[in-house]
Amino acid sequence: MTTAKIFQTGRSQAVRLPKAFRFEGQEVTIKRVSTGVLLIPNTPGSHEEFWQAWYAALPEVDVPLTREDLPQQERNWDL
């Protein structure tokens, strides 16, 4: 995994990206995800392309996504 340096510039925090991770353009969209931050380039179609590539990169899940319903329980409502 590649790492990047974090530094202060004025009162803001910045990240120095390695050359292989540089963006075209001047802005990115920032999204907070469960354990970090996701940067998406602001170019036409980039969001849709990004999410298509992200979903395509997910491993296939071989787990049933449904469950069997249990029989209804008898309850005593006269407590």
KAMO-V677193 format. One record per residue. N is the residue number from 1. RES is the residue in three letters. OMEGA is omega in radians with two decimals (NA if undefined). Layout:
n=N res=RES omega=OMEGA
n=N res=RES omega=OMEGA
This chain:
n=1 res=MET omega=3.13
n=2 res=THR omega=3.11
n=3 res=THR omega=3.11
n=4 res=ALA omega=3.14
n=5 res=LYS omega=3.06
n=6 res=ILE omega=3.13
n=7 res=PHE omega=3.12
n=8 res=GLN omega=3.00
n=9 res=THR omega=-2.99
n=10 res=GLY omega=3.10
n=11 res=ARG omega=-3.13
n=12 res=SER omega=3.07
n=13 res=GLN omega=-3.12
n=14 res=ALA omega=3.11
n=15 res=VAL omega=3.08
n=16 res=ARG omega=-3.08
n=17 res=LEU omega=3.02
n=18 res=PRO omega=-3.08
n=19 res=LYS omega=-3.11
n=20 res=ALA omega=-3.08
n=21 res=PHE omega=-3.10
n=22 res=ARG omega=3.13
n=23 res=PHE omega=2.93
n=24 res=GLU omega=3.12
n=25 res=GLY omega=-3.03
n=26 res=GLN omega=-3.08
n=27 res=GLU omega=3.01
n=28 res=VAL omega=3.01
n=29 res=THR omega=-3.13
n=30 res=ILE omega=3.11
n=31 res=LYS omega=3.08
n=32 res=ARG omega=3.09
n=33 res=VAL omega=-2.96
n=34 res=SER omega=-3.07
n=35 res=THR omega=-3.11
n=36 res=GLY omega=-3.10
n=37 res=VAL omega=-3.13
n=38 res=LEU omega=3.10
n=39 res=LEU omega=-3.13
n=40 res=ILE omega=-3.11
n=41 res=PRO omega=3.10
n=42 res=ASN omega=3.04
n=43 res=THR omega=-3.10
n=44 res=PRO omega=3.11
n=45 res=GLY omega=-3.03
n=46 res=SER omega=-3.13
n=47 res=HIS omega=-3.14
n=48 res=GLU omega=3.12
n=49 res=GLU omega=-3.14
n=50 res=PHE omega=-3.08
n=51 res=TRP omega=3.07
n=52 res=GLN omega=3.12
n=53 res=ALA omega=-3.14
n=54 res=TRP omega=3.12
n=55 res=TYR omega=3.14
n=56 res=ALA omega=-3.11
n=57 res=ALA omega=3.14
n=58 res=LEU omega=3.09
n=59 res=PRO omega=3.09
n=60 res=GLU omega=-3.12
n=61 res=VAL omega=-3.13
n=62 res=ASP omega=-3.13
n=63 res=VAL omega=3.11
n=64 res=PRO omega=-3.11
n=65 res=LEU omega=3.08
n=66 res=THR omega=3.10
n=67 res=ARG omega=3.12
n=68 res=GLU omega=3.10
n=69 res=ASP omega=3.08
n=70 res=LEU omega=3.09
n=71 res=PRO omega=-3.13
n=72 res=GLN omega=-3.12
n=73 res=GLN omega=3.02
n=74 res=GLU omega=-3.12
n=75 res=ARG omega=3.09
n=76 res=ASN omega=-3.09
n=77 res=TRP omega=-3.11
n=78 res=ASP omega=-3.12
n=79 res=LEU omega=NA
